[in-house]
């Protein structure tokens, strides 16, 4: 399962800006709420998070230490 | 597609005008469409048009001699860009690139000057737009000039390494920005700088600390 951005449907106002900026078509508006379409193409560019004014999308990073 | 009067009315520049005035302005507005990742403006070129975003998003940025980008603003529907050179007559102070398919409404520089002469009541709203822009840029200048954000971002990464027993807390760039007391755009740049220093590697949703000592050294720079 590919790791994908996280949606908070309560915060989504259905503006659709994130759909327009997603270059891998991983986002779609379903009944005016953003829905994730799982894809390995998502390269975590975080543009969807950057354009969202309501904070409905987040692209969290896991921070790990490389094994020596 | 005809330029919508309701959309013009929703733009701060023209929000105090009546339908008759908006109708005259509409005749001077042209449409421009562009696909994803197209350059709409190039920094240093002479400014010909003022743009309003009707749909989509535009990234306004400057590029350093080394090719590094600093985002100045993300322009969303209803907002304008390229205002400054339209009024001061200078070249474009920044470049603009679309972040997805976009529809812009443009007004030529000379037409905008005529609109200001014909409807001086919009001047106050133009000043409000420019004043907000100045406030935003002053804040960005403070972040970039006076704060060693990179050392703080390094510290945040160090303090949030996932433990051996499982996943550590996951952080968005927005959360890192809030912790570092800076803007999200500055965090993005700091992460890229840390990657260039060889301290970390960005691997999709993972930030891998590849050189712990290098990260600690960067952390020690006083902030």
Boltz contact constraints between the chains, C-beta under 6 A:
constraints:
  - contact:
      token1: [A, 3]
      token2: [B, 205]
      max_distance: 6.0
  - contact:
      token1: [A, 17]
      token2: [B, 57]
      max_distance: 6.0
  - contact:
      token1: [A, 20]
      token2: [B, 56]
      max_distance: 6.0
  - contact:
      token1: [A, 20]
      token2: [B, 100]
      max_distance: 6.0
  - contact:
      token1: [A, 20]
      token2: [B, 101]
      max_distance: 6.0
  - contact:
      token1: [A, 21]
      token2: [B, 57]
      max_distance: 6.0
  - contact:
      token1: [A, 21]
      token2: [B, 99]
      max_distance: 6.0
  - contact:
      token1: [A, 21]
      token2: [B, 100]
      max_distance: 6.0
  - contact:
      token1: [A, 44]
      token2: [B, 204]
      max_distance: 6.0
  - contact:
      token1: [A, 44]
      token2: [B, 205]
      max_distance: 6.0
  - contact:
      token1: [A, 47]
      token2: [B, 99]
      max_distance: 6.0
  - contact:
      token1: [A, 51]
      token2: [B, 57]
      max_distance: 6.0
  - contact:
      token1: [A, 58]
      token2: [B, 172]
      max_distance: 6.0
  - contact:
      token1: [A, 59]
      token2: [B, 172]
      max_distance: 6.0
  - contact:
      token1: [A, 60]
      token2: [B, 170]
      max_distance: 6.0
  - contact:
      token1: [A, 60]
      token2: [B, 171]
      max_distance: 6.0
  - contact:
      token1: [A, 60]
      token2: [B, 172]
      max_distance: 6.0
  - contact:
      token1: [A, 61]
      token2: [B, 171]
      max_distance: 6.0
  - contact:
      token1: [A, 61]
      token2: [B, 205]
      max_distance: 6.0
  - contact:
      token1: [A, 61]
      token2: [B, 207]
      max_distance: 6.0
  - contact:
      token1: [A, 62]
      token2: [B, 170]
      max_distance: 6.0
  - contact:
      token1: [A, 62]
      token2: [B, 206]
      max_distance: 6.0
  - contact:
      token1: [A, 63]
      token2: [B, 157]
      max_distance: 6.0
  - contact:
      token1: [A, 63]
      token2: [B, 160]
      max_distance: 6.0
  - contact:
      token1: [A, 63]
      token2: [B, 161]
      max_distance: 6.0
  - contact:
      token1: [A, 63]
      token2: [B, 207]
      max_distance: 6.0
  - contact:
      token1: [A, 64]
      token2: [B, 162]
      max_distance: 6.0
  - contact:
      token1: [A, 64]
      token2: [B, 206]
      max_distance: 6.0
  - contact:
      token1: [A, 64]
      token2: [B, 208]
      max_distance: 6.0
  - contact:
      token1: [A, 65]
      token2: [B, 161]
      max_distance: 6.0
  - contact:
      token1: [A, 65]
      token2: [B, 209]
      max_distance: 6.0
  - contact:
      token1: [A, 66]
      token2: [B, 208]
      max_distance: 6.0
  - contact:
      token1: [A, 66]
      token2: [B, 210]
      max_distance: 6.0
